[in-house]
């Protein structure tokens, strides 16, 4: 991987992480075109730059995250993230195996797109318009919905947003709570991938931070990648909120179907 490829992956991460379109599918497609999909550092890099995207949420909603007078906000996020942490650890190897099979991911992308075409019709009458009115029980249920994203191609954002709407949240609030929930979820995944997970590099097990610090080039990729992901995600979140508030999810469903078909054709004919 060169610097240009690292920048492109970071831009894609920033654009797609919080949209209901599956950043994983986009990363796999892009790294396959680059011919770097089997590189362990690239796999770790794609996860590690989520840190920049996480910071964009904190930056945009800093008043919410820094309001220590409302501890229930942190309690709800802490409890809601537990299902993903537990199941993610249990099924880490199986998820890793699926990442090597792009065709199932493309199929899931298409199926998810079909769901998004009709999701606005399913939940027409939201009852909860403010985060303060989300109960602990509802937050935990949304956390379980988020676990559907363990199947690559589903989209963590799509799963948690649909879960929020199913629990009575408005489209906008469901999207925002999905962003909030992304912070502890993605932070945990990033820390696990960088500090705890063993990556096999040429037959030798290495931690993510060991790969990052192995060369000045890798350090540059890591730093620049996170900065770019942060900046791009800031704009992507604002754009997404505006679109779903006005138009709903149909446009994202159409996009997923088209990208899924493109992925199927690419990996079938390649």
C-alpha positions in Angstrom: 0.0 0.0 0.0 1.3 3.4 -0.9 0.3 6.8 0.5 -2.3 7.6 -2.2 -4.0 4.2 -1.5 -4.0 5.0 2.2 -5.6 8.4 1.6 -8.3 6.8 -0.6 -9.1 4.2 2.0 -9.3 6.9 4.7 -11.6 9.0 2.6 -13.9 6.0 2.0 -13.8 5.2 5.8 -14.8 8.8 6.6 -17.6 8.8 4.0 -19.1 5.4 4.7 -18.6 4.6 8.4 -21.7 6.5 9.6 -23.9 5.9 6.5 -26.1 2.8 6.2 -24.0 1.5 3.3 -21.4 -0.8 4.9 -17.9 0.7 5.1 -16.6 -2.9 5.2 -18.0 -3.7 1.8 -16.5 -0.5 0.4 -13.1 -1.2 2.0 -13.0 -4.8 0.6 -13.9 -3.6 -2.9 -11.3 -0.9 -2.9 -8.5 -2.9 -1.4 -9.2 -5.7 -3.9 -8.9 -3.2 -6.8 -5.6 -2.1 -5.2 -4.4 -5.7 -4.9 -3.8 -5.2 -1.2 -6.8 -7.1 0.3 -4.6 -9.9 1.7 -2.1 -7.6 3.4 -2.4 -7.8 7.2 -1.3 -4.3 7.7 -3.9 -3.0 5.3 -6.6 -5.0 7.2 -5.5 -3.5 10.5 -5.2 0.0 9.0 -8.8 -0.2 7.8 -9.9 -0.8 11.4 -7.5 1.6 13.1 -8.5 4.6 11.1 -12.0 4.3 12.6 -10.5 6.2 15.5 -10.5 9.3 13.4 -14.1 8.8 12.5 -15.0 8.3 16.2 -13.4 11.7 17.1 -15.6 13.3 14.5 -18.7 12.3 16.4 -17.3 13.6 19.7 -16.3 16.8 18.0 -19.8 17.4 16.4 -21.7 16.4 19.6 -19.2 17.6 22.2 -21.8 19.2 24.3 -23.6 15.9 24.7 -20.4 14.0 25.4 -19.1 16.6 27.8 -22.3 17.0 29.8 -21.3 15.2 32.9 -24.4 16.4 34.7 -26.3 13.7 32.7 -24.7 10.4 33.7 -27.6 8.3 32.3 -26.3 9.1 28.8 -23.1 7.3 29.5 -24.9 4.5 31.3 -27.1 3.8 28.3 -24.2 3.8 25.9 -22.2 1.5 28.2 -25.0 -1.0 28.5 -26.0 -0.8 24.9 -22.4 -1.6 23.7 -22.1 -4.8 25.8 -23.9 -7.2 23.4 -21.6 -6.2 20.5 -18.4 -6.5 22.7 -19.4 -10.0 23.9 -20.6 -11.4 20.6 -17.8 -9.7 18.7 -15.2 -11.5 20.8 -17.0 -14.8 20.5 -17.3 -14.7 16.7 -14.2 -12.8 15.8 -12.6 -15.7 13.9 -15.9 -16.5 12.0 -16.2 -12.8 11.0 -12.6 -12.7 9.9 -13.3 -15.8 7.6 -16.3 -14.1 6.0 -14.2 -11.0 5.2 -12.2 -13.3 2.8 -15.5 -14.1 0.9 -16.7 -10.9 -0.9 -19.6 -12.5 -2.7 -21.7 -13.1 0.5 -20.9 -9.6 1.5 -22.2 -8.3 -1.8 -25.4 -10.3 -1.4 -25.9 -8.9 2.2 -25.4 -5.4 0.8 -28.2 -5.9 -1.7 -30.6 -7.5 0.8 -29.9 -4.6 3.2 -30.6 -2.2 0.4 -34.0 -3.8 -0.3 -34.8 -3.4 3.4 -33.9 0.3 3.3 -36.3 0.8 0.4 -39.2 0.1 2.7 -38.0 0.9 6.2 -39.7 4.4 6.2 -43.0 2.7 5.6 -42.6 0.4 8.6 -42.0 3.1 11.2 -44.2 6.1 10.3 -45.1 7.2 13.8 -42.1 7.9 16.0 -42.8 8.3 19.7 -39.4 9.4 21.0 -37.8 12.6 19.7 -35.2 13.3 22.4 -32.2 11.3 23.6 -33.3 11.9 27.2 -36.5 9.9 26.6 -34.6 6.8 25.4 -34.9 4.2 28.3 -32.1 1.9 29.3 -34.2 -1.1 28.0 -34.6 0.5 24.6 -30.9 1.4 24.4 -29.9 -2.2 25.2 -32.4 -3.5 22.5 -30.8 -1.1 20.0 -27.4 -2.5 21.1 -28.6 -6.0 20.2 -29.8 -4.7 16.8 -26.3 -3.4 16.3 -25.0 -6.9 16.5 -26.6 -7.7 13.2 -23.7 -5.7 11.7 -21.3 -8.5 12.6 -22.2 -10.0 9.3 -20.0 -7.9 7.0 -22.0 -5.9 4.5 -24.9 -5.3 6.9 -23.7 -1.9 8.1 -23.4 -1.1 11.8 -25.1 2.2 11.1 -28.0 0.7 9.2 -28.6 -2.0 11.9 -28.6 0.4 14.8 -30.7 3.0 13.1 -33.4 0.5 12.1 -33.2 -0.8 15.6 -33.8 2.7 17.0 -36.7 3.3 14.7 -38.2 0.0 15.7 -38.0 1.2 19.3 -40.0 4.3 18.4 -37.2 6.8 17.8 -37.5 9.4 15.0 -35.3 9.0 12.0 -33.0 11.8 13.1 -32.8 10.6 16.7 -32.2 7.0 15.6 -29.3 8.2 13.4 -27.8 10.4 16.1 -28.1 7.6 18.8 -26.4 5.3 16.2 -23.5 7.8 16.1 -23.3 8.0 19.9 -23.3 4.2 20.1 -20.6 4.0 17.5 -18.1 5.8 19.8 -17.7 3.1 22.5 -18.3 0.3 19.9 -15.7 1.4 17.4 -13.3 2.5 20.1 -13.4 -1.0 21.6 -12.9 -2.6 18.1 -10.0 -0.2 17.3 -8.2 -0.8 20.6 -8.7 -4.5 20.3 -7.2 -4.5 16.7 -4.3 -2.3 17.6 -3.3 -3.5 21.1 -4.7 -7.0 21.6 -5.4 -8.9 18.4 -2.6 -11.0 17.0 -2.0 -10.4 13.3 0.0 -13.0 11.3 2.6 -11.1 9.2 4.7 -13.5 7.1 4.0 -16.3 9.6 4.9 -14.2 12.6 2.3 -12.9 15.1 2.4 -9.2 15.6 0.2 -6.7 17.5 -1.3 -3.9 15.5 0.9 -1.2 17.2 4.0 -3.3 16.3 3.0 -3.2 12.7 2.3 0.6 12.9 5.7 1.3 14.5 7.6 -1.0 12.3 8.5 1.8 9.9 8.1 5.6 9.5 6.0 4.9 6.5 3.5 2.9 8.5 3.4 5.6 11.2 2.7 8.2 8.5 -0.1 6.1 7.0 -1.7 5.7 10.5 -1.5 9.4 11.4 -2.6 10.8 8.0 -5.3 8.1 7.7 -6.9 9.1 10.9 -6.7 12.8 10.2 -8.4 12.4 6.8 -11.0 10.0 8.2 -11.8 12.6 10.9 -12.2 15.5 8.5 -14.3 13.6 5.9 -16.5 12.0 8.6 -17.4 15.5 9.9 -18.9 16.4 6.5 -20.5 12.9 6.0 -22.4 13.0 9.2 -23.8 16.5 8.6 -24.8 15.5 5.0 -26.4 12.2 6.2 -28.5 13.9 8.9 -29.8 16.4 6.4 -30.7 13.8 3.8 -32.5 11.3 6.1 -34.4 14.1 7.8 -35.7 15.3 4.5 -35.8 12.3 2.2 -35.6 9.1 4.4 -33.6 6.0 3.6 -34.8 5.1 0.1 -31.8 6.8 -1.6 -29.4 4.7 0.5 -31.3 1.5 -0.4 -30.9 2.2 -4.1 -27.2 3.0 -3.6 -26.6 -0.3 -1.7 -28.3 -2.4 -4.4 -26.3 -0.8 -7.2 -23.0 -1.2 -5.3 -23.9 -4.8 -4.3 -24.6 -5.7 -7.9 -21.3 -4.0 -9.0 -19.5 -6.1 -6.3 -21.1 -9.3 -7.5 -20.2 -8.7 -11.1 -16.6 -7.7 -10.1 -15.9 -10.6 -7.9 -17.7 -13.1 -10.1 -16.0 -12.1 -13.3 -12.6 -11.3 -11.8 
